[in-house]
Amino acid sequence: MNTDKPYLSVNAVRKYKDESGIERSHWTKIGAAFPNSKGGFSIKLDLIPLDRDLDIVAMPPQANDRE
């Protein structure tokens, strides 16, 4: 992945309840979003989520996300 350009990390977020019944979220990095010349973003996915009940979130990458 080219880290010279600023980008957003694209994550799939799945909510579930743990064994105690507490709702938790599991985040999986599935790609990146890069600014394009029209003011929007080009999204590059490494994985396509199959679960219909999830959120897809773009956010600044964490330090350990850079490859």
TANORPE-V579914 format. One record per backbone hydrogen bond with DSSP energy under -0.5 kcal/mol. NH is the residue of the N-H (numbers start at 1). CO is the residue of the C=O. E is the energy in kcal/mol with one decimal. If there is no record, write none. Layout:
BEGIN
nh={NH NH}
co={CO CO}
e={E E}
END
This chain:
BEGIN
nh={3 8 9 10 11 11 12 13 14 14 16 18 21 24 26 27 28 30 31 32 33 34 35 36 39 42 43 44 44 45 46 47 49 54 55 57 57 59 61 65 66}
co={1 33 59 31 9 57 28 55 12 26 24 22 18 16 14 25 12 10 10 44 8 42 6 40 36 34 41 32 42 43 30 30 47 52 13 11 55 9 7 62 63}
e={-0.6 -2.8 -3.1 -2.3 -0.5 -3.1 -2.8 -3.3 -0.5 -2.4 -2.4 -2.6 -2.1 -3.6 -2.8 -0.5 -2.3 -2.9 -1.3 -2.4 -2.7 -2.9 -0.6 -2.4 -1.4 -3.2 -0.5 -3.1 -0.5 -0.6 -3.6 -1.6 -0.5 -1.1 -2.2 -2.9 -0.5 -2.2 -0.6 -1.9 -0.8}
END
